[in-house]
Amino acid sequence: MEEAVRKILTTIGEDPNREGLLKTPERVAKAYEFLTQGYQQDAKDVLESAMFSESYSEMVLVKDIEVYSLCEHHLLPFFGKAHIAYIPNGKIVGLSKIPRVVDVFARRLQVQERLTIEIRDCIQETLNPIGVAVVMECQHLCMQMRGVNKQNSLTTTSAFSGAFLDDDKSRKEFIHLIANKLK
């Protein structure tokens, strides 16, 4: 990867031997190793590491989860928030595992639409809850720094399963809770 970065620097007209760029190939390689670490992780294992039997059957919501990912089309960042809820069906999961699942999938080259679905499907398949709801709100630097240059654009995606698809009341409660700043 370091050699590829040197070639990019040369191709854009830079001198990779210039003092300020000497360690750039190494830094970029380390950054991409971190930003794509999700390929070496299994989100299902993350959830299974902290699953507990529990009779709680109301909505569990973790909102405003910070998301950082790379657009697979331009390798530019997109970032924002994820709001995730599930209705347990005999199993709950340690709350910190929900943001960890987000990170596993976000630390891969992504499109926001697929990221939203992967999170929903992982929680649904691993916990087998009555339903899962995922809403993501992100800004994409590929739209803000280049192309259409729309600085204030926000992309919202959603994915629902089970009760959140079948029960209008559950879906409305979820939307109400993520729209309001309850503290």
C-alpha positions as CSV (number, residue, x, y, z in Angstrom):
1,M,0.0,0.0,0.0
2,E,2.8,2.4,0.8
3,E,4.2,2.0,-2.8
4,A,0.7,2.7,-4.2
5,V,0.5,5.9,-2.1
6,R,4.0,7.0,-3.4
7,K,2.7,6.4,-7.0
8,I,-0.4,8.5,-6.2
9,L,1.8,11.3,-4.9
10,T,4.0,11.2,-8.0
11,T,1.0,11.0,-10.3
12,I,-0.7,14.2,-8.8
13,G,2.6,16.1,-9.3
14,E,4.1,15.8,-5.8
15,D,7.5,14.7,-4.7
16,P,7.2,11.7,-2.2
17,N,10.7,12.5,-1.1
18,R,9.8,16.0,0.0
19,E,10.3,16.3,3.8
20,G,6.6,16.8,4.6
21,L,5.6,13.7,2.6
22,L,8.4,11.3,3.6
23,K,6.2,9.4,6.1
24,T,2.9,10.0,4.3
25,P,2.8,6.6,2.6
26,E,3.3,4.8,5.9
27,R,0.7,7.0,7.7
28,V,-1.9,6.5,4.9
29,A,-1.3,2.7,5.0
30,K,-1.9,2.7,8.8
31,A,-4.9,4.9,8.4
32,Y,-6.5,2.6,5.8
33,E,-5.7,-0.4,8.0
34,F,-7.7,1.2,10.8
35,L,-10.5,2.5,8.6
36,T,-11.0,-1.0,7.0
37,Q,-10.5,-3.1,10.1
38,G,-14.2,-4.3,9.8
39,Y,-13.1,-6.8,7.2
40,Q,-11.3,-8.7,10.0
41,Q,-14.2,-8.6,12.4
42,D,-17.4,-10.5,12.7
43,A,-20.4,-8.5,14.0
44,K,-22.3,-11.6,15.0
45,D,-19.4,-12.6,17.3
46,V,-19.6,-9.1,18.8
47,L,-23.3,-9.5,19.7
48,E,-22.9,-13.1,20.9
49,S,-20.2,-12.1,23.3
50,A,-22.7,-10.3,25.5
51,M,-26.2,-11.9,25.0
52,F,-28.3,-12.5,28.0
53,S,-31.6,-14.2,28.6
54,E,-34.2,-11.6,29.8
55,S,-37.9,-11.4,29.8
56,Y,-37.9,-7.6,28.9
57,S,-40.2,-7.1,25.9
58,E,-40.3,-3.4,25.2
59,M,-38.2,-1.4,22.8
60,V,-34.5,-1.0,23.5
61,L,-33.2,2.1,21.6
62,V,-29.6,3.3,21.3
63,K,-29.6,6.6,19.4
64,D,-27.1,9.1,18.1
65,I,-24.4,6.5,17.6
66,E,-21.5,8.2,15.8
67,V,-20.7,6.6,12.4
68,Y,-17.6,7.0,10.3
69,S,-17.1,5.1,7.0
70,L,-15.6,5.3,3.6
71,C,-17.6,5.6,0.4
72,E,-16.7,2.7,-1.8
73,H,-17.1,4.9,-4.9
74,H,-14.6,7.6,-4.1
75,L,-12.8,6.4,-0.9
76,L,-13.9,9.6,0.7
77,P,-15.5,9.7,4.2
78,F,-19.1,9.8,5.1
79,F,-20.2,10.3,8.7
80,G,-23.2,10.9,10.8
81,K,-25.4,9.1,13.3
82,A,-27.2,5.8,13.6
83,H,-30.3,5.2,15.6
84,I,-31.0,1.5,16.4
85,A,-33.8,-0.2,18.2
86,Y,-34.9,-3.7,18.8
87,I,-37.7,-5.4,20.7
88,P,-36.3,-8.4,22.6
89,N,-37.7,-11.9,22.2
90,G,-36.1,-13.5,25.3
91,K,-32.6,-12.2,24.6
92,I,-31.0,-8.8,25.2
93,V,-27.5,-7.7,24.4
94,G,-25.0,-5.5,26.2
95,L,-25.7,-2.0,25.1
96,S,-22.1,-1.2,24.0
97,K,-22.4,-4.1,21.5
98,I,-24.9,-2.1,19.3
99,P,-22.4,0.7,18.5
100,R,-19.7,-2.0,18.1
101,V,-21.8,-3.7,15.4
102,V,-22.1,-0.3,13.7
103,D,-18.3,0.1,13.7
104,V,-17.7,-3.4,12.3
105,F,-19.8,-2.7,9.2
106,A,-18.8,1.0,8.9
107,R,-15.1,0.1,8.9
108,R,-15.4,-1.4,5.5
109,L,-15.8,0.3,2.1
110,Q,-19.5,1.1,2.1
111,V,-22.6,2.7,0.7
112,Q,-25.0,4.0,3.4
113,E,-27.9,2.0,2.0
114,R,-26.1,-1.3,2.4
115,L,-24.6,-0.3,5.8
116,T,-28.1,0.3,7.1
117,I,-29.3,-3.1,6.0
118,E,-26.3,-5.0,7.2
119,I,-26.7,-3.6,10.7
120,R,-30.4,-4.5,10.7
121,D,-29.9,-8.0,9.4
122,C,-27.1,-8.8,11.8
123,I,-29.1,-7.8,14.9
124,Q,-32.2,-9.6,13.5
125,E,-30.3,-12.8,12.7
126,T,-28.3,-12.9,15.9
127,L,-30.8,-11.9,18.5
128,N,-33.9,-13.0,16.8
129,P,-35.9,-10.1,18.3
130,I,-39.5,-9.3,17.6
131,G,-38.2,-6.4,15.4
132,V,-35.3,-4.2,14.5
133,A,-35.3,-0.6,13.4
134,V,-32.3,1.3,12.0
135,V,-32.2,4.9,10.8
136,M,-29.0,6.5,9.6
137,E,-28.3,10.2,8.9
138,C,-25.0,10.9,7.2
139,Q,-23.1,13.6,5.4
140,H,-21.0,12.4,2.4
141,L,-17.8,14.2,1.5
142,C,-18.0,12.8,-2.0
143,M,-21.1,15.1,-2.4
144,Q,-19.7,18.0,-0.3
145,M,-16.1,18.3,-1.4
146,R,-16.5,17.3,-5.1
147,G,-19.2,16.7,-7.6
148,V,-22.3,18.7,-6.7
149,N,-20.6,20.5,-3.8
150,K,-23.8,20.5,-1.6
151,Q,-22.4,21.4,1.8
152,N,-25.6,21.0,3.8
153,S,-27.0,17.8,2.3
154,L,-27.9,15.0,4.7
155,T,-28.8,11.5,3.5
156,T,-31.2,9.5,5.6
157,T,-31.7,5.7,5.2
158,S,-33.9,3.3,7.1
159,A,-34.3,-0.4,7.5
160,F,-37.0,-2.2,9.5
161,S,-37.9,-5.8,10.3
162,G,-40.6,-7.6,12.2
163,A,-42.8,-5.5,14.5
164,F,-41.4,-2.3,13.0
165,L,-42.7,-3.3,9.6
166,D,-45.9,-4.9,10.8
167,D,-47.0,-2.7,13.7
168,D,-47.5,1.0,12.9
169,K,-47.5,1.8,16.6
170,S,-43.9,0.5,17.2
171,R,-42.6,2.3,14.1
172,K,-44.2,5.6,15.2
173,E,-42.8,5.2,18.7
174,F,-39.3,4.7,17.3
175,I,-39.6,7.7,15.0
176,H,-40.9,9.8,17.8
177,L,-38.1,8.8,20.1
178,I,-35.3,9.5,17.7
179,A,-36.8,12.8,16.6
180,N,-37.1,14.1,20.2
181,K,-34.1,15.0,22.3
182,L,-35.1,13.2,25.5
183,K,-32.5,13.5,28.3
